[in-house]
Amino acid sequence: MSTVEVPVLIVGGGGSGLAASVFLSGHGVDHLLVERRADTSRLPKAHYINQRTMEIFRQYGLADDVAEPAAAPEQFGKVRWQTTLTGPGPLDGRVIHEMDGFGGGALRGTYEAAGPVLPAKLPQLRLEPVLRRHAEERNPGGVRFGHELVSLTGNAEGGTGEGFTAEIRSTETGETTTVVARYVIAADAGRTVGPALGIRMEGLPALFDATTAYFSADLSQWWTEGSVITWFLNPYRPDLSSALIEMGPTWGKNCEEWGLHLPLAGIDRTDEEAVTGRIREVLGLPGLELTLHDVTSWSVEAVLAERYRHGRAFLVGDAAHRQPPAVGLGLNSGIQDAHNLAWKLAAVLSGRAGDGLLDTYETERRPVGQYNLGWAMSAAAHHQVVIDAAVGLGPHVPPERRTQVFFSYFSPTPVGAAQRARAAEIFATHRGECQALDVETGFAYEQGAVVPDGSRPPARSPLGDAHRPTTRPGHLLPHAWVERDGRRVSTHDLVGSGTGFVLITGADGAAWTEAAALAAEKLSVPVTVVRIGGGEGDEAGRDTAYTDADGAWQRLRGTDDAGAVLVRPDQHVAWRATGAEADPAGALTGALALVLGHRAP
């Protein structure tokens, strides 16, 4: 039995774990990732990568490799409701309603203004290999698939202690390795580390069961491209209502693989002939040639870990929160968990921050997890009840009247027109699920590694569809295009993938250059000064000057030309001075000390 010592052990090689590995490598943190599966996901599963996650991938040099095989918003930026895919009857293949979603169509300009990169659609089946490749390239020998966690000891009381001793076993050879790690990241979907530490999941563990069939088939003759998901409301039989999702690898009419949320009442999911028969029945294609890859039955949950930190162990992704798939917040939240945690671990391991900084991981991310869980629950309930009612269906409509309701809905009469108009207004409320830009990217940290300035947060849109960027501490740094030497970059690009902070000031902010140098020296933390506006940079090369490309930064910065905005390595604002400070060095040093968990000097 060999022994390996690493600062960080990551248990789990799904999206969150692999992302954590990439982020830690970006911060120069040695680590080991172990995953019990021999390879990445063989099922498509989560398929929407929201704008904030793509921005994080961009920060770490992943966005282009993710976007290359992915569908862009113009290829998936619709949500569609249809009666059936096809069929011989007058109600078959009819579009009930369609709306823009997830940055597509008329939403594109709003999403482009909010960030430097747009959302993408790429199922985990294809995303995880990209993440794995980058994780292995950036941490050679430190990513081990086919290795399972057998035991985890140490740190039993949840204190800061000396860390953990883990026994890892190869699933192929049975060979065991002892891993001694100062910290553990649990990215194992709650299978091992959380239960071993006695961390309870709070909430509703079994809302309902769902079944998804993954198959290959040529649907090009009947498929209308462009939707992230197509919901079928069957006009004849409610038990055949379902949802169909493109899974690539080609996008549009020539898509080869599909996911179908399949109603299997009365059918044995292990009976391949019966399942393929139901797929054909749902799609209205009795002679369809298809290859069934897998049928998964899964429990829809709404649970949140009672705590995200237990001593030197941290829960991310599905180990910390599991919610309905509505709004696509699960995988995205997990990757964002890892993003928040990675720079903090790096700062503590390097000695630049105190252990208290690690407490802010739970302080910041657990409220976001709770909010996202509640939002997903609300969106799922809305879809199950309100959308059906929009068409005229509901518990008061007996099955024998179902078809009549659909004939009325599509009828070229004043009554039909009124029914469709009422439905359109109700369908518009679905923007809380498919246009929820503020939910995806507008989350903020009210407490944690931030220094509040007493300002109130901007009002949030009740349906989550209107994002209001701000430099208020705790919020994501607003995106704006700035230029230098003919090169156009986003304000997000001013924050690299290292552990340093960025101080953004204006034309009259020269005093902040010296202040940053003094603060960086005192606390041994890199601080890069960027002036937006004001001509040349500092002659000593201690700051860099950019021009405000289209005036967006001046509208969003929340300071005057003498103020400053301090940005954390995860692109969230740590502190700001809205104007000149009498003692800029003292103000900045004190703010950095508070953020990093030191005593204020």
HELIX and SHEET records of a PDB file:
HELIX    1   1 GLY A   15  GLY A   26  1                                  12    
HELIX    2   2 GLN A   51  GLN A   59  1                                   9    
HELIX    3   3 ALA A   63  ALA A   67  1                                   5    
HELIX    4   4 PRO A   73  PHE A   76  1                                   4    
HELIX    5   5 GLY A  105  LEU A  107  5                                   3    
HELIX    6   6 ARG A  108  ALA A  114  1                                   7    
HELIX    7   7 GLN A  124  ARG A  138  1                                  15    
HELIX    8   8 VAL A  193  ALA A  196  1                                   4    
HELIX    9   9 PRO A  238  LEU A  240  5                                   3    
HELIX   10  10 GLU A  272  LEU A  283  1                                  12    
HELIX   11  11 GLY A  317  ALA A  319  5                                   3    
HELIX   12  12 ALA A  326  GLY A  328  5                                   3    
HELIX   13  13 GLY A  330  LEU A  349  1                                  20    
HELIX   14  14 GLY A  356  HIS A  382  1                                  27    
HELIX   15  15 HIS A  383  ILE A  387  3                                   5    
HELIX   16  16 ASP A  388  VAL A  391  1                                   4    
HELIX   17  17 PRO A  399  ARG A  401  5                                   3    
HELIX   18  18 ARG A  402  PHE A  410  1                                   9    
HELIX   19  19 PRO A  414  ALA A  428  1                                  15    
HELIX   20  20 ARG A  431  CYS A  434  1                                   4    
HELIX   21  21 LEU A  437  THR A  441  1                                   5    
HELIX   22  22 THR A  491  LEU A  494  5                                   4    
HELIX   23  23 ALA A  511  LEU A  523  1                                  13    
HELIX   24  24 ALA A  552  LEU A  556  1                                   5    
HELIX   25  25 PRO A  584  VAL A  595  1                                  12    
SHEET    1   A 6 VAL A 143  PHE A 145  0                                        
SHEET    2   A 6 HIS A  31  GLU A  35  1                                        
SHEET    3   A 6 SER A   2  VAL A  11  1                                        
SHEET    4   A 6 THR A 176  ALA A 186  1                                        
SHEET    5   A 6 PHE A 164  SER A 170 -1                                        
SHEET    6   A 6 HIS A 147  THR A 153 -1                                        
SHEET    1   B 6 VAL A 143  PHE A 145  0                                        
SHEET    2   B 6 HIS A  31  GLU A  35  1                                        
SHEET    3   B 6 SER A   2  VAL A  11  1                                        
SHEET    4   B 6 THR A 176  ALA A 186  1                                        
SHEET    5   B 6 ALA A 313  LEU A 315  1                                        
SHEET    6   B 6 ARG A 309  HIS A 310 -1                                        
SHEET    1   C 2 TYR A  48  ILE A  49  0                                        
SHEET    2   C 2 ALA A 120  LYS A 121 -1                                        
SHEET    1   D 8 VAL A  95  ASP A 100  0                                        
SHEET    2   D 8 LYS A  78  GLN A  82 -1                                        
SHEET    3   D 8 SER A 227  PHE A 232  1                                        
SHEET    4   D 8 SER A 242  GLY A 248 -1                                        
SHEET    5   D 8 GLU A 257  HIS A 261 -1                                        
SHEET    6   D 8 MET A 201  ALA A 217 -1                                        
SHEET    7   D 8 LEU A 290  ALA A 305 -1                                        
SHEET    8   D 8 HIS A 321  ARG A 322 -1                                        
SHEET    1   E 7 ARG A 487  SER A 490  0                                        
SHEET    2   E 7 TRP A 481  ARG A 484 -1                                        
SHEET    3   E 7 ASP A 543  ASP A 548 -1                                        
SHEET    4   E 7 VAL A 527  ILE A 532  1                                        
SHEET    5   E 7 PHE A 501  THR A 505  1                                        
SHEET    6   E 7 ALA A 564  VAL A 567 -1                                        
SHEET    7   E 7 VAL A 573  ALA A 577 -1                                        
END                                                                             
